[in-house]
Amino acid sequence: MSLFQESENRERQLVDEAEQQSRSEQSGTKNRDRKVVGFLYVALGYLKVFGTLKFRVRSHFKI
């Protein structure tokens, strides 16, 4: 009886540890994805601004 309970407790511990690890990995990837998406938005914003500036300068000087 005690051996069965011990093995059951060990199994629960392993499952809990695995769940915690997968949760922490998921939150890590979420943060990384959020950073990547933020960086892409900033980069696209800069490209848009510089593209419009370049176009305005060209049209102003009629190059």
C-alpha positions as CSV (number, residue, x, y, z in Angstrom):
1,M,0.0,0.0,0.0
2,S,2.7,2.5,1.0
3,L,4.8,1.6,-2.1
4,F,1.8,2.3,-4.3
5,Q,1.1,5.6,-2.6
6,E,4.8,6.6,-3.0
7,S,4.8,5.8,-6.7
8,E,1.6,7.7,-7.2
9,N,3.1,10.7,-5.4
10,R,6.2,10.6,-7.5
11,E,4.1,10.4,-10.7
12,R,2.1,13.5,-9.6
13,Q,5.3,15.3,-8.8
14,L,6.7,14.5,-12.3
15,V,3.5,15.6,-14.0
16,D,3.4,18.9,-12.0
17,E,7.1,19.6,-12.8
18,A,6.5,18.9,-16.5
19,E,3.4,21.2,-16.5
20,Q,5.4,24.0,-14.8
21,Q,8.2,23.6,-17.3
22,S,5.9,23.7,-20.3
23,R,4.1,26.8,-18.8
24,S,7.4,28.6,-18.3
25,E,8.5,27.7,-21.8
26,Q,5.2,29.0,-23.3
27,S,5.4,32.3,-21.4
28,G,9.0,32.6,-22.6
29,T,8.0,32.1,-26.2
30,K,5.1,34.5,-25.8
31,N,7.4,37.3,-24.6
32,R,9.9,36.6,-27.4
33,D,7.1,36.7,-30.0
34,R,5.8,39.9,-28.5
35,K,9.3,41.4,-28.8
36,V,9.7,40.3,-32.3
37,V,6.3,41.6,-33.3
38,G,7.1,44.9,-31.7
39,F,10.4,45.2,-33.4
40,L,8.8,44.4,-36.8
41,Y,6.1,47.2,-36.2
42,V,8.9,49.7,-35.3
43,A,11.0,48.7,-38.3
44,L,8.0,48.9,-40.7
45,G,7.1,52.3,-39.2
46,Y,10.6,53.6,-39.8
47,L,10.6,52.3,-43.4
48,K,7.2,53.9,-44.0
49,V,8.4,57.3,-42.7
50,F,11.7,57.2,-44.6
51,G,9.9,56.0,-47.8
52,T,7.4,58.9,-47.6
53,L,10.2,61.4,-46.8
54,K,12.3,60.1,-49.8
55,F,9.3,60.4,-52.0
56,R,8.5,64.0,-50.8
57,V,12.1,65.1,-51.3
58,R,12.2,63.6,-54.8
59,S,8.9,65.2,-55.8
60,H,9.9,68.5,-54.3
61,F,13.2,68.7,-56.1
62,K,11.8,66.8,-59.2
63,I,14.9,64.5,-59.4
